[in-house]
């Protein structure tokens, strides 16, 4: 029966054609299609043409060609019979192979071939299993048999490899090598890079989730931002600022998206900055005269720690010395979302010194000043604790840090009682192990797990007699010390092992930040910086033929533009007019002033005149005045000339009149 020839719209082939029919078709057709009217020979071809017309109509109306593949029709009875025949043949071959294996050693792979035979109707020649479903929709010339053989060999090798069990996730991710690798070699410490933050201790450290930027905070109030893609081998930060004025930085953490960073300082108000260090929001401060902390809108005492929620992008948490933990939303910094009040054994409040979320975000955990570790369910109200451990660490000592493992079944806590404890959350009453002898001088000394949870690490502060601070790694299964890294000649406070970069960042007590990485197994990060050389600034010398002078370019008219206000204030301070400086004391005469007798020349003259005509204190003042009476009478100068014209004639008393007052009452007879 003749098949439909190759048409222009659809390219297909028939592997069961005879050579004669292929010859005839080659003579009759050439190229990709036929021209003219197609001869209609069968009812099947009529149906296909009708389907094409229907598809064209659907395409004109709805914009789509068809509604997917058409369902294939199968003859079930024929398939069942063919399956029975194939099963019988396979059983015969298997029995023959077993009989031969008892007598002679068979070649490897023969038994596998019999097992790999398919049960069902036979495939047409030239097709493989993968081509059976798509034989109708195949477009283009057939695949050469050489490539089919190669693909078949590859598929067979894969199937032989996966006969026993399928490829596990570890094989796909390549973690078999890491499991075989000893713990010591998993630590990326073959190379190190040093970055200088300042001169004070670096007590806050944060790396964004992508590993592109690093933020460091210190007790010198500064926060520095480091961009690995933009730094050269000089390892200098691109921005340093003081977001919280004169408050030391306690904690830093990037959000999950890396677009903002939480800044926790010694003040009562936490801040959120963007990637470039500009302030986004500031939490409100509570009323410190209200006793009930649930009635205030914010913290009333210095903050201790803070962190972002691992899954909710807009939520973060802070804890403070007012004895509360508060949950915040970035869209409403003027009011906390929820307040949590941890309690001591007797019900009194205690200060949470560290806080964190679990990896799944369903648990809020904090370490308190009374040595307890308390947890609450984030999905419920925060009245009752979901887990409580009273004697986690020594009482009246800070729990510096608590950290969840990546799997979420273990918890590590670091205390200022010189211990690091590992807890199993399924049996939370007793620690799995206590690592002692770890001196901690700072309240921000932290601990964390390695990305594969095989190790736990923490920093150690310097004691008297020690020279170098160490970063110590412990095995979480055997609890033995794997190794330690001698970091620097100061305290080791903060340490972050970034899982994506596979690099370890360490903050030290002398203001140094160190980055440890492996040349082969670490990605980007500090590796991008060390290969860049510092660029030298090329000074360009330009000689102009004509000198152009504008009036305001002359030094007489030029106004100096100072970059910072600090330099301007220093310059104004030197100007006595602008700074309103008082007159300085003088030792000799200068500027019309004489040091011996006053500040001005007039005071000097007056004092000298007064000293030249000094009056004797022993002289009688009446006699001193009366000696000028005769001169004033003869030559009047002050009083008499002023009243000369208007002065009345004086009338003096007669000689006969008696002195004294006259008698007001006279007798009547006289």
C-alpha positions as CSV (number, residue, x, y, z in Angstrom):
1,X,0.0,0.0,0.0
2,X,1.5,3.4,-1.1
3,X,2.1,5.9,1.6
4,X,1.6,9.6,1.3
5,X,4.6,11.3,-0.3
6,X,6.7,13.9,1.4
7,X,4.7,17.1,1.5
8,X,5.9,20.7,2.1
9,X,4.0,21.3,5.3
10,X,5.1,18.2,7.2
11,X,8.4,16.2,6.8
12,X,8.2,12.6,7.7
13,X,9.7,9.3,6.5
14,X,8.6,5.7,6.4
15,X,11.2,3.1,7.3
16,X,9.2,0.2,5.9
17,X,9.1,1.2,2.3
18,X,10.5,-1.0,-0.3
19,X,13.4,0.0,-2.6
20,X,11.2,0.1,-5.6
21,X,8.7,2.4,-4.1
22,X,11.5,4.7,-2.9
23,X,12.9,4.7,-6.5
24,X,9.5,5.6,-8.0
25,X,8.9,8.4,-5.4
26,X,12.4,9.8,-6.0
27,X,11.7,10.0,-9.7
28,X,8.2,11.5,-9.1
29,X,9.2,14.0,-6.4
30,X,12.2,16.1,-5.7
31,X,13.0,18.7,-3.1
32,X,10.8,19.3,-0.1
33,X,7.3,19.0,-1.6
34,X,5.1,18.6,-4.7
35,X,3.5,21.2,-6.8
36,X,0.0,21.0,-8.1
37,X,-3.0,19.1,-6.8
38,X,-2.4,16.1,-4.5
39,X,-4.1,12.9,-5.8
40,X,-6.6,11.7,-3.3
41,X,-6.4,7.9,-3.1
42,X,-7.7,6.9,0.3
43,X,-10.2,7.8,2.9
44,X,-7.4,8.3,5.4
45,X,-5.9,11.1,3.3
46,X,-9.2,12.8,3.1
47,X,-9.4,12.9,6.9
48,X,-6.0,14.4,7.1
49,X,-6.8,17.1,4.7
50,X,-10.0,17.9,6.6
51,X,-8.0,18.1,9.8
52,X,-5.5,20.5,8.2
53,X,-8.4,22.7,7.1
54,X,-9.9,22.6,10.6
55,X,-6.6,23.5,12.1
56,X,-6.2,26.5,9.7
57,X,-9.7,27.7,10.7
58,X,-8.8,27.4,14.4
59,X,-5.6,29.3,13.8
60,X,-7.5,32.1,12.1
61,X,-10.1,32.4,14.8
62,X,-8.1,31.7,18.0
63,X,-4.5,32.3,17.0
64,X,-3.5,28.7,17.9
65,X,-2.9,25.8,15.6
66,X,-4.4,23.0,17.5
67,X,-5.2,21.8,21.1
68,X,-2.2,19.5,21.5
69,X,-1.3,16.0,20.3
70,X,-4.1,13.8,19.1
71,X,-4.7,10.7,21.1
72,X,-3.3,7.6,19.5
73,X,-5.4,4.5,18.8
74,X,-4.0,1.1,19.9
75,X,-5.2,-2.4,19.2
76,X,-5.2,-3.9,22.7
77,X,-5.8,-7.5,21.7
78,X,-2.9,-7.5,19.3
79,X,-0.6,-5.9,21.9
80,X,-1.6,-8.5,24.5
81,X,-0.8,-11.4,22.0
82,X,2.5,-9.8,21.0
83,X,3.4,-9.4,24.7
84,X,2.8,-13.0,25.4
85,X,5.0,-14.1,22.5
86,X,7.8,-11.8,23.7
87,X,7.5,-13.0,27.2
88,X,7.8,-16.7,26.1
89,X,10.8,-15.9,24.0
90,X,12.5,-14.0,26.8
91,X,11.9,-16.9,29.2
92,X,13.4,-19.3,26.7
93,X,16.5,-17.2,26.3
94,X,16.8,-16.8,30.1
95,X,16.7,-20.5,30.6
96,X,19.2,-21.2,27.9
97,X,21.5,-18.6,29.4
98,X,21.3,-20.1,32.9
99,X,22.1,-23.6,31.4
100,X,25.1,-22.3,29.6
101,X,26.3,-20.4,32.7
102,X,26.5,-23.7,34.7
103,X,28.7,-25.3,32.1
104,X,30.7,-22.4,30.7
105,X,31.4,-18.9,31.8
106,X,29.2,-16.6,29.7
107,X,30.5,-13.3,28.4
108,X,29.6,-10.3,30.6
109,X,26.6,-8.4,29.5
110,X,24.7,-11.2,27.7
111,X,22.3,-11.7,30.6
112,X,21.7,-8.0,30.8
113,X,20.7,-7.8,27.2
114,X,18.0,-10.5,27.7
115,X,16.7,-8.6,30.8
116,X,16.6,-5.3,28.9
117,X,14.3,-6.6,26.2
118,X,11.0,-4.8,26.0
119,X,7.6,-6.5,26.5
120,X,5.1,-5.3,24.0
121,X,4.6,-4.8,20.3
122,X,7.8,-4.6,18.3
123,X,9.1,-1.3,17.2
124,X,9.5,-0.4,13.6
125,X,13.0,-0.7,12.3
126,X,15.2,2.4,12.6
127,X,13.4,3.6,15.7
128,X,14.5,3.6,19.4
129,X,12.4,3.7,22.5
130,X,12.7,7.5,22.9
131,X,11.5,8.0,19.3
132,X,8.4,5.8,19.6
133,X,6.1,8.5,21.0
134,X,7.4,11.3,18.8
135,X,7.6,9.5,15.5
136,X,4.6,11.4,14.1
137,X,5.8,14.9,15.2
138,X,9.4,14.4,14.1
139,X,10.6,17.2,11.9
140,X,13.6,17.0,9.7
141,X,15.7,14.2,8.2
142,X,16.2,11.0,10.2
143,X,19.0,10.7,12.7
144,X,22.0,8.9,11.3
145,X,22.4,5.3,12.6
146,X,25.9,6.0,13.8
147,X,24.7,8.6,16.3
148,X,21.9,6.3,17.3
149,X,24.4,3.6,18.1
150,X,26.5,6.0,20.2
151,X,23.4,7.2,22.1
152,X,22.4,3.7,22.7
153,X,25.7,2.8,24.2
154,X,25.6,5.8,26.5
155,X,22.1,5.0,27.6
156,X,23.0,1.4,28.2
157,X,26.0,2.3,30.3
158,X,23.9,4.6,32.3
159,X,21.2,2.0,32.8
160,X,23.8,-0.6,33.7
161,X,25.2,1.8,36.3
162,X,21.8,2.5,37.7
163,X,20.5,-1.0,37.7
164,X,21.1,-1.5,41.4
165,X,19.9,1.9,42.6
166,X,19.2,5.3,41.1
167,X,21.5,8.3,41.3
168,X,21.1,9.9,44.7
169,X,21.2,13.6,45.4
170,X,24.7,13.4,46.8
171,X,26.0,12.0,43.5
172,X,24.3,14.8,41.5
173,X,25.6,17.5,43.8
174,X,29.1,16.0,44.0
175,X,29.1,15.8,47.8
176,X,30.6,12.3,47.8
177,X,34.0,13.9,47.5
178,X,33.3,16.1,50.5
179,X,32.1,13.2,52.6
180,X,35.3,11.3,51.8
181,X,37.4,14.4,52.4
182,X,38.6,14.8,56.0
183,X,37.3,17.7,58.1
184,X,40.6,19.4,58.2
185,X,40.7,19.9,54.5
186,X,37.1,21.2,54.4
187,X,38.2,24.3,56.2
188,X,39.1,27.0,53.6
189,X,42.2,28.4,55.2
190,X,44.9,27.9,52.5
191,X,45.1,31.7,51.9
192,X,44.2,34.8,53.9
193,X,43.6,38.5,53.3
194,X,43.7,41.2,55.8
195,X,41.5,44.3,55.9
196,X,41.9,47.2,58.3
197,X,38.7,48.6,59.8
198,X,40.3,50.9,62.4
199,X,42.1,50.8,65.7
200,X,39.2,49.6,67.9
201,X,37.7,46.1,68.3
202,X,35.4,44.9,65.4
203,X,32.4,43.5,67.3
204,X,29.9,43.3,64.4
205,X,30.3,41.5,61.0
206,X,27.8,40.8,58.2
207,X,28.1,39.4,54.7
208,X,25.2,39.8,52.3
209,X,23.6,36.6,51.0
210,X,25.1,36.9,47.5
211,X,28.6,37.4,48.9
212,X,29.2,40.6,47.1
213,X,29.6,43.0,50.1
214,X,30.9,42.9,53.6
215,X,29.9,45.3,56.5
216,X,31.9,45.7,59.7
217,X,31.0,47.6,62.8
218,X,33.2,48.6,65.8
219,X,33.1,50.2,69.2
220,X,34.5,53.3,67.6
221,X,31.0,54.0,66.3
222,X,32.0,53.4,62.6
223,X,30.4,51.1,60.1
224,X,32.5,50.3,57.0
225,X,31.2,48.8,53.7
226,X,33.5,46.7,51.5
227,X,32.7,45.8,47.9
228,X,34.7,42.8,46.7
229,X,34.0,43.5,43.0
230,X,35.2,47.1,43.3
231,X,38.2,46.6,45.6
232,X,41.8,46.1,44.5
233,X,44.7,44.5,46.4
234,X,44.8,47.4,48.7
235,X,41.6,46.1,50.4
236,X,40.1,49.5,51.3
237,X,36.5,50.1,52.2
238,X,34.4,52.3,49.8
239,X,32.4,53.9,52.6
240,X,32.7,54.6,56.3
241,X,30.0,56.3,58.3
242,X,28.6,56.7,61.9
243,X,24.9,55.8,61.6
244,X,24.2,56.0,65.3
245,X,26.3,59.0,66.3
246,X,28.2,58.3,69.5
247,X,26.9,54.8,70.2
248,X,29.0,51.7,69.7
249,X,27.8,49.2,67.1
250,X,26.6,45.9,68.6
251,X,25.3,43.9,65.7
252,X,24.9,44.0,61.9
253,X,23.0,41.7,59.6
254,X,22.0,41.8,56.0
255,X,18.4,41.0,55.0
256,X,17.6,37.9,52.9
257,X,17.5,39.9,49.7
258,X,20.6,41.8,50.6
259,X,19.0,45.2,49.8
260,X,19.1,46.5,53.5
261,X,21.1,46.0,56.6
262,X,20.0,46.1,60.2
263,X,22.2,48.2,62.6
264,X,22.0,47.5,66.3
265,X,23.9,50.0,68.5
266,X,24.2,51.0,72.1
267,X,21.2,53.3,71.7
268,X,17.6,52.2,72.3
269,X,16.7,52.7,68.6
270,X,17.7,50.2,65.9
271,X,18.2,51.5,62.3
272,X,17.9,50.0,58.9
273,X,20.2,51.2,56.1
274,X,20.2,50.4,52.4
275,X,23.1,48.8,50.6
276,X,25.0,52.1,50.2
277,X,24.7,53.1,53.9
278,X,21.8,55.6,53.6
279,X,19.2,55.5,56.4
280,X,15.9,53.8,55.5
281,X,14.1,53.8,58.9
282,X,14.7,54.3,62.6
283,X,12.7,52.5,65.3
284,X,10.8,54.6,67.8
285,X,12.1,55.0,71.4
286,X,9.7,54.0,74.2
287,X,8.7,56.0,77.2
288,X,11.2,55.2,79.9
289,X,8.9,56.3,82.7
290,X,6.3,53.6,82.0
291,X,6.9,50.5,84.1
292,X,5.0,48.0,81.9
293,X,7.2,47.4,78.8
294,X,4.2,46.1,76.9
295,X,2.6,49.6,77.0
296,X,5.5,51.4,75.3
297,X,6.0,51.5,71.6
298,X,9.7,50.8,71.6
299,X,12.8,50.0,73.7
300,X,13.8,52.2,76.6
301,X,17.3,51.0,77.2
302,X,20.4,50.1,75.2
303,X,20.1,47.3,72.6
304,X,22.0,44.1,72.8
305,X,21.4,42.2,69.6
306,X,19.1,41.9,66.6
307,X,18.4,39.8,63.5
308,X,16.2,39.5,60.4
309,X,13.5,36.9,60.0
310,X,14.8,34.2,57.6
311,X,11.6,34.1,55.4
312,X,9.5,37.2,56.1
313,X,11.3,40.0,54.2
314,X,9.9,42.9,56.2
315,X,10.3,41.5,59.8
316,X,13.2,41.8,62.2
317,X,13.8,41.4,65.9
318,X,15.8,43.3,68.5
319,X,16.5,42.7,72.2
320,X,17.6,45.2,74.8
321,X,18.5,45.7,78.4
322,X,15.0,46.8,79.3
323,X,14.2,43.0,79.5
324,X,12.2,42.7,76.2
325,X,12.4,41.3,72.8
326,X,10.5,43.2,70.1
327,X,9.4,42.2,66.6
328,X,9.2,45.0,64.1
329,X,7.9,45.5,60.6
330,X,9.7,47.8,58.2
331,X,6.6,49.5,57.0
332,X,5.7,50.6,60.5
333,X,8.8,51.6,62.5
334,X,6.7,53.7,64.9
335,X,5.1,50.8,66.7
336,X,6.5,47.3,67.4
337,X,4.6,44.3,66.0
338,X,4.9,42.2,69.2
339,X,6.8,42.3,72.5
340,X,8.2,39.3,74.3
341,X,9.2,39.4,78.0
342,X,11.5,36.7,79.2
343,X,11.3,35.8,83.0
344,X,13.6,34.5,85.6
345,X,12.9,31.5,87.9
346,X,10.9,33.6,90.3
347,X,9.0,35.6,87.7
348,X,11.2,38.7,87.7
349,X,12.3,40.1,84.3
350,X,15.7,39.3,82.9
351,X,17.7,41.0,80.1
352,X,18.1,39.0,76.8
353,X,21.7,39.3,75.7
354,X,21.4,37.5,72.3
355,X,18.5,36.5,70.1
356,X,17.9,34.6,66.8
357,X,15.3,32.9,64.7
358,X,15.4,29.2,63.8
359,X,16.2,28.3,60.2
360,X,12.6,27.7,59.3
361,X,11.5,30.9,61.1
362,X,9.0,29.2,63.3
363,X,10.9,29.6,66.6
364,X,12.2,32.7,68.4
365,X,15.1,32.0,70.8
366,X,17.1,34.1,73.2
367,X,19.9,33.7,75.7
368,X,19.4,35.7,78.9
369,X,21.5,37.2,81.6
370,X,20.4,34.7,84.2
371,X,21.9,31.9,82.1
372,X,18.7,30.6,80.6
373,X,17.8,29.8,77.0
374,X,14.2,30.5,76.2
375,X,12.2,29.8,73.0
376,X,8.7,30.8,71.7
377,X,6.6,29.7,68.8
378,X,6.5,32.4,66.2
379,X,3.1,31.2,65.0
380,X,1.4,31.7,68.4
381,X,1.2,34.4,70.9
382,X,4.3,35.0,72.9
383,X,2.9,34.3,76.4
384,X,4.3,30.9,77.2
385,X,7.6,29.5,76.1
386,X,7.7,26.5,73.7
387,X,11.1,25.4,75.2
388,X,12.8,26.6,78.3
389,X,16.2,25.7,79.8
390,X,17.0,27.4,83.1
391,X,20.6,26.3,83.7
392,X,22.0,26.7,80.2
393,X,25.0,28.7,81.3
394,X,26.3,30.3,84.5
395,X,24.0,32.8,86.1
396,X,24.8,36.5,85.9
397,X,26.9,36.0,82.8
398,X,26.0,36.9,79.3
399,X,25.1,34.3,76.7
400,X,27.1,35.9,73.9
401,X,25.6,34.0,71.0
402,X,23.1,31.3,70.1
403,X,23.1,29.6,66.7
404,X,21.0,27.0,65.0
405,X,22.4,24.3,62.8
406,X,21.6,24.3,59.1
407,X,19.5,21.1,59.5
408,X,17.7,22.7,62.5
409,X,18.1,19.9,65.0
410,X,21.0,21.3,67.0
411,X,21.7,24.5,68.8
412,X,25.1,26.0,69.9
413,X,25.4,28.6,72.7
414,X,28.5,30.6,73.6
415,X,28.7,32.2,77.0
416,X,31.0,34.5,78.9
417,X,31.5,31.7,81.4
418,X,34.3,30.4,79.1
419,X,32.2,27.6,77.6
420,X,30.7,26.6,74.3
421,X,27.8,24.2,74.6
422,X,26.2,22.0,71.9
423,X,22.5,21.1,72.4
424,X,20.2,18.6,70.7
425,X,16.7,20.2,70.4
426,X,15.0,16.8,70.7
427,X,16.6,16.3,74.1
428,X,17.0,19.8,75.4
429,X,17.6,19.1,79.1
430,X,21.3,18.2,78.9
431,X,24.0,19.4,76.5
432,X,25.5,17.0,74.0
433,X,28.9,18.3,75.0
434,X,30.5,21.2,76.8
435,X,33.7,22.8,75.3
436,X,35.5,24.5,78.2
437,X,38.5,26.8,78.5
438,X,37.3,29.3,75.9
439,X,37.9,32.7,77.4
440,X,35.7,35.5,76.2
441,X,36.2,39.2,76.9
442,X,33.5,40.7,74.8
443,X,29.7,40.3,74.9
444,X,29.6,39.8,71.1
445,X,31.8,36.7,70.8
446,X,29.8,34.3,68.6
447,X,29.7,30.7,67.5
448,X,28.3,29.1,64.4
449,X,28.1,25.8,62.4
450,X,30.0,24.9,59.2
451,X,27.7,24.8,56.1
452,X,27.6,20.9,56.3
453,X,27.0,20.9,60.1
454,X,30.0,18.7,60.6
455,X,31.9,21.3,62.6
456,X,31.3,24.1,65.1
457,X,33.6,27.0,65.5
458,X,34.1,30.0,67.9
459,X,36.7,32.6,68.7
460,X,38.8,33.0,71.8
461,X,40.0,36.1,73.6
462,X,43.5,36.6,74.8
463,X,44.3,35.8,78.4
464,X,47.3,37.0,80.3
465,X,50.4,35.4,78.9
466,X,48.9,34.5,75.5
467,X,50.2,36.1,72.3
468,X,47.8,35.2,69.6
469,X,44.0,34.9,69.4
470,X,42.6,31.6,67.9
471,X,39.6,30.5,65.9
472,X,38.9,26.9,67.1
473,X,37.0,24.2,65.2
474,X,35.3,21.2,66.8
475,X,33.8,18.1,65.4
476,X,30.0,17.9,66.1
477,X,30.0,14.1,66.2
478,X,33.1,13.2,68.1
479,X,33.4,16.5,70.0
480,X,37.1,16.6,69.4
481,X,39.1,19.6,68.3
482,X,39.6,19.5,64.6
483,X,42.1,22.3,64.3
484,X,42.6,26.0,65.3
485,X,43.8,29.0,63.3
486,X,46.1,31.5,64.8
487,X,44.4,34.7,63.6
488,X,46.2,37.7,65.0
489,X,47.9,39.1,68.1
490,X,44.6,40.2,69.6
491,X,41.2,38.9,70.6
492,X,39.0,36.9,68.1
493,X,35.4,38.1,68.5
494,X,33.3,37.6,65.3
495,X,33.5,34.8,62.8
496,X,31.3,34.2,59.7
497,X,31.6,31.1,57.4
498,X,29.7,32.1,54.2
499,X,28.3,29.0,52.6
500,X,28.0,30.4,49.1
501,X,31.5,31.8,49.0
502,X,33.1,29.1,51.2
503,X,35.1,31.8,52.9
504,X,35.6,32.6,56.6
505,X,35.5,36.2,57.8
506,X,37.0,37.0,61.2
507,X,36.7,40.3,63.2
508,X,39.5,40.9,65.7
509,X,40.1,43.1,68.8
510,X,42.7,45.3,67.1
511,X,40.5,46.5,64.3
512,X,41.6,44.0,61.7
513,X,39.2,41.9,59.6
514,X,40.7,38.7,58.1
515,X,39.3,36.6,55.3
516,X,40.3,33.0,54.9
517,X,39.7,31.1,51.6
518,X,40.8,28.2,49.6
519,X,42.2,28.8,46.1
520,X,40.4,25.8,44.6
521,X,37.1,25.4,46.5
522,X,36.3,29.0,47.3
523,X,34.3,31.3,45.0
524,X,34.6,35.0,44.2
525,X,34.7,37.2,47.4
526,X,38.2,38.1,48.4
527,X,39.6,36.1,45.4
528,X,38.4,38.9,43.1
529,X,40.5,41.5,45.0
530,X,43.8,39.9,45.3
531,X,44.3,39.6,41.6
532,X,43.8,43.3,41.0
533,X,46.8,45.6,41.2
534,X,46.5,49.1,42.6
535,X,46.1,51.6,39.8
536,X,48.6,54.5,39.7
537,X,47.3,57.9,38.9
538,X,48.9,59.3,35.8
539,X,49.6,63.0,36.0
540,X,48.9,64.7,32.6
541,X,51.0,67.7,31.7
542,X,49.2,70.2,29.5
543,X,51.1,73.3,28.2
544,X,48.8,76.0,26.9
545,X,50.1,78.6,24.4
546,X,48.0,81.4,25.7
547,X,47.4,82.3,29.4
548,X,43.9,83.3,30.1
549,X,43.2,85.1,33.4
550,X,39.7,85.9,34.6
551,X,39.2,88.4,37.4
552,X,37.8,86.0,39.8
553,X,40.6,83.5,39.2
554,X,43.1,85.8,40.9
555,X,44.0,85.0,44.5
556,X,42.6,88.4,45.6
557,X,39.1,87.5,44.5
558,X,39.2,83.7,44.8
559,X,37.0,82.1,47.4
560,X,38.4,78.9,48.8
561,X,36.0,76.0,48.5
562,X,36.6,73.7,51.4
563,X,35.5,70.1,51.1
564,X,34.4,69.6,54.6
565,X,32.9,71.9,57.2
566,X,35.5,70.7,59.8
567,X,38.3,72.5,57.9
568,X,36.2,75.6,57.5
569,X,35.6,75.7,61.2
570,X,39.3,75.3,61.9
571,X,40.1,78.2,59.6
572,X,37.4,80.4,61.1
573,X,38.8,79.7,64.5
574,X,42.1,81.3,63.6
575,X,40.3,84.5,62.5
576,X,39.9,86.7,65.6
577,X,37.0,88.6,64.1
578,X,34.9,85.6,63.1
579,X,35.6,83.7,66.2
580,X,35.0,86.7,68.5
581,X,38.2,86.0,70.3
582,X,38.8,88.1,73.5
583,X,41.9,90.3,73.9
584,X,44.9,88.3,74.9
585,X,47.0,89.4,77.9
586,X,50.0,91.4,77.0
587,X,53.4,91.7,78.6
588,X,54.7,94.8,76.9
589,X,53.2,97.7,75.0
590,X,51.7,96.9,71.6
591,X,49.0,98.3,69.4
592,X,48.5,101.4,71.5
593,X,48.2,99.4,74.7
594,X,50.6,99.5,77.6
595,X,50.9,96.5,79.8
596,X,52.0,98.4,83.0
597,X,49.0,100.7,83.4
598,X,46.0,99.5,81.6
599,X,44.7,98.3,78.3
600,X,44.6,101.6,76.4
601,X,46.8,104.7,76.1
602,X,44.1,107.0,77.7
603,X,44.1,104.9,80.9
604,X,47.9,105.1,81.0
605,X,47.8,109.0,80.7
606,X,45.1,109.3,83.4
607,X,46.9,107.1,85.8
608,X,50.1,109.0,85.3
609,X,48.4,112.4,85.8
610,X,46.8,111.1,89.0
611,X,50.1,109.9,90.2
612,X,51.9,113.2,89.5
613,X,49.5,115.3,91.7
614,X,49.2,113.0,94.6
615,X,47.2,114.4,97.6
616,X,48.6,114.0,101.1
617,X,46.2,111.9,103.2
618,X,47.2,113.6,106.5
619,X,46.1,117.1,105.4
620,X,42.8,118.5,106.9
621,X,40.3,118.7,104.1
622,X,38.7,121.9,105.4
623,X,42.0,123.7,105.4
624,X,42.7,122.4,101.9
625,X,39.5,123.9,100.6
626,X,39.7,127.3,102.5
627,X,43.1,128.0,101.2
628,X,41.4,128.6,97.8
629,X,38.7,130.9,99.3
630,X,40.6,134.2,98.9
631,X,41.5,133.3,95.3
632,X,37.9,132.4,94.5
633,X,36.7,135.7,95.9
634,X,39.1,137.8,94.0
635,X,39.0,135.9,90.8
636,X,35.7,134.0,90.5
637,X,35.7,131.5,87.7
638,X,33.0,128.8,88.3
639,X,29.9,130.0,90.3
640,X,29.9,133.8,90.4
641,X,30.0,134.5,86.6
642,X,27.1,132.2,85.9
643,X,24.7,134.1,88.3
644,X,26.1,137.6,87.8
645,X,23.3,139.0,85.6
646,X,20.4,137.3,87.5
647,X,21.8,137.4,91.0
648,X,19.6,139.6,93.4
649,X,21.0,142.2,95.7
650,X,21.9,140.7,99.0
651,X,20.3,142.2,102.1
652,X,22.2,141.7,105.3
653,X,20.8,141.9,108.9
654,X,21.3,145.2,110.8
655,X,23.5,145.6,113.7
656,X,20.6,146.2,116.2
657,X,18.7,143.2,115.4
658,X,19.2,140.2,117.5
659,X,20.1,137.0,116.2
660,X,17.7,134.3,116.5
661,X,14.1,133.8,115.6
662,X,11.5,136.4,116.3
663,X,8.7,135.8,118.8
664,X,5.6,134.8,116.9
665,X,3.3,135.8,119.7
666,X,3.3,139.5,120.7
667,X,1.4,141.0,123.6
668,X,-1.7,143.0,122.8
669,X,-0.6,146.0,124.9
670,X,2.6,146.5,122.8
